[in-house]
Amino acid sequence: MLKSLFDKILALFLIILFSPIYIVVGLLIWWKMGEPILFRQKRPGYKEKIFGIYKFRTMTNEKDINGDLLPDEQRLVGIGKFIRSVSLDELPQLFNVLKGEMSFVGPRPLLIEYLPLYNDEQKRRHDVKPGITGWAQVNGRNAISWEQKFELDAWYVDNQSFWLDMKILWMTFLKVVKRSDISSSSSATMEKFTGNTK
């Protein structure tokens, strides 16, 4: 209850504080990539309840001759690549926090299509609200395997506390400043989860 209240108060404060950044980033996306400015996608949250996550759009809509979208690394260029490298694309999720759909700290909300692929241990990541940042993000983010991410998510569920959240927020700030672990070892974004490998 206290965490939820803290989240909403801090989210409202940051939305007001960062309002000039929202305007500048939005205008840059509109100028360089056109509309839409925001990217909205359905994700599973607490107890697997589906909600719409908000992000600034960072990829173009370029397609190949067959009408299929080009690979992520070819669409993530220019202003979009910069926005993602400094994590500005995550700023609209403050509205998800304000609405109570997310927390500042928790396992990242992943794709709905992954739900049937989790084992029982991995499903526990939905026993808490998803977060803008989390224990897995400050311990490797896109540079570690899916299995390692899920293990870190489960660890957070079992060990969550106010002071751990403060530690994660501080570590997140340092990660953003250093722009570390943005990409996986083999692609511009994280490869899709295809099921358990253990």
PyMOL commands that set and color helices and strands:
alter all, ss='L'
color gray80, all
select helices_A, chain A and resi 2-17+19-33+46-48+72-75+78-85+88-90+93-98+112-117+120-127+137-139+141-143+146-159+162-178
alter helices_A, ss='H'
color red, helices_A
select strands_A, chain A and resi 38-44+50-56+103-105+131-133
alter strands_A, ss='S'
color yellow, strands_A
deselect
rebuild
show_as cartoon
